[in-house]
Amino acid sequence: MPHLNVAPGDHDHTVSMYIVNIAQAEPRLLLHRHRVAKRWFQPGGHIEAQETYWQAVIHELLEETGFELSQLDVLQPFPLLPTINGQYNPVPIMVRHQRYERLDHFHDDLGYAFVTAQEPNLPLSPEESQEVDWFTLTELASIPANDVNPDMLPLARELLSDWERWARVPATDFSTLDRLPGYLSPLMN
């Protein structure tokens, strides 16, 4: 998705996902090599026009990871917050405000943490980076500094070391879409 707000000083809203796989003895974090930045990043992207934060999480998960909501639990703080009018959205684990000098604008990012014991059900979108891999804490530390997004490392280390202290809530508990937008249907086939 291109940037929606391109004037100097504008803010684009983004989401990012930290996905920890606990199927093996040592947890692993999913990263992809960003097509433009050419470094390892957590999956994520821009919130599109007419889209909520959670809808952006759903579409970015499908496009960049191949995960469906039914395969993931969202990590949430204890105690769980009460619902408002019978519904609530997941609490992000991180809110980050970052300036992009080259574009002279900002990204305001909400980061969400997920846990799974599965591999993705769906293929990656052909428009997205196909270079995706799982990293243990040791493997993450061995990535050269100029080959990884340094902003995500502290949170990635924390999640790999201590994901069990968070409440696990099925990601489908937060779904606010009656159906997926039409542009995602090719990813579901």
Steps between C-alpha positions, in 0.01 A plus 500: 500500500644839407526776755171687543648813654794624297537869588801596713422434865198278428429187703420158354338246730644150494472167677766241568481142617741305717420131451662247734484132409511275808476162323864416575700506823641844420252770389557658159399840363375550144683766297501596135762675293342832406499545122604866510712525816675165429509419873317258728180653644195387688201465264274803474389784284290807443138532603301547184225756450172395665679232706522458878823404676376144553389465139850610397648233727280237333590601146873537575505159671349341190718686250838486676483181708225272366356465850126500556358637827383152599865389521607767749453614855549867582721570801324735740588649840358354822236565614298511182322829451119511517296520184324818392148437371586130474808542284859603528806524284834344588743710697817566299822409676680797352424844362785651302541837333782506245625765261605401149756755388505389136124554469481787752202351676414281797362153564280454804505123556299269722682172563309183586644174635378156399586145596443183298609139480424479128646589163295734277204347314523728197767605253647849516361765271714511184538879545668452839850390596537126456805493725349399835665308783468406866771611747583376849639747754854381420445523125349847536811615689723367221342711224745778402387839632466651151281207389217540753254769608659611830174655629331162534784316677424591866138392471592190298748392770242560773234294324733211423622495862176559685191447282342277768432789738228632269140382473425306181172597333383338173550757225154419364351647820593843364384465141291796390462403135181336381695397192841573361532783251492394133866580440595217742298225329792389274703430815235265635501268196 
